[in-house]
Amino acid sequence: IMYRTEERLLDELHQAMRRGEESPAQVMEEVGTVPWLVLDDLGAGATSEWDKAHMDQLINLRWEGATAGKRTLITTNLVGPAMTPRMASRLADIHVGKAIVVQALDYRRSG
């Protein structure tokens, strides 16, 4: 099982590019093939087009692996037009997943 927030995963991808020891593609391969991935807060960290493209690529990799038993749990505040059409279609595919909408206040804002 691998747990990453979107922000941390994007940091890992950027660091891989800067260090040159491993490429972003190698990081994506690792995250794309792990049996269970928990991706927390999708949409909170992707600000550039590069970031958004890599998150879209990751969602597609996980969607393609779903029929082979790869499982992904994603939390997000994104809805409808905030997602790319391809990402939205992958996440809404009832053949490989289930969307659960939680109607609740953000617990981090209470206090």
Secondary structure in CASP SS format (residue, H / E / C, confidence):
PFRMAT SS
TARGET T0000
AUTHOR 0000-0000-0000
METHOD secondary structure of the structure
MODEL  1
I C 1.00
M E 1.00
Y E 1.00
R E 1.00
T E 1.00
E H 1.00
E H 1.00
R H 1.00
L H 1.00
L H 1.00
D H 1.00
E H 1.00
L H 1.00
H H 1.00
Q H 1.00
A H 1.00
M H 1.00
R H 1.00
R H 1.00
G C 1.00
E C 1.00
E C 1.00
S C 1.00
P H 1.00
A H 1.00
Q H 1.00
V H 1.00
M H 1.00
E H 1.00
E H 1.00
V H 1.00
G H 1.00
T H 1.00
V C 1.00
P C 1.00
W E 1.00
L E 1.00
V E 1.00
L E 1.00
D E 1.00
D E 1.00
L E 1.00
G C 1.00
A C 1.00
G C 1.00
A C 1.00
T C 1.00
S C 1.00
E H 1.00
W H 1.00
D H 1.00
K H 1.00
A H 1.00
H H 1.00
M H 1.00
D H 1.00
Q H 1.00
L H 1.00
I H 1.00
N H 1.00
L H 1.00
R H 1.00
W H 1.00
E H 1.00
G H 1.00
A H 1.00
T C 1.00
A C 1.00
G C 1.00
K C 1.00
R E 1.00
T E 1.00
L E 1.00
I E 1.00
T E 1.00
T E 1.00
N C 1.00
L C 1.00
V C 1.00
G H 1.00
P H 1.00
A H 1.00
M C 1.00
T C 1.00
P H 1.00
R H 1.00
M H 1.00
A H 1.00
S H 1.00
R H 1.00
L H 1.00
A C 1.00
D C 1.00
I C 1.00
H C 1.00
V C 1.00
G C 1.00
K C 1.00
A C 1.00
I C 1.00
V C 1.00
V C 1.00
Q C 1.00
A C 1.00
L C 1.00
D C 1.00
Y H 1.00
R H 1.00
R H 1.00
S C 1.00
G C 1.00
END
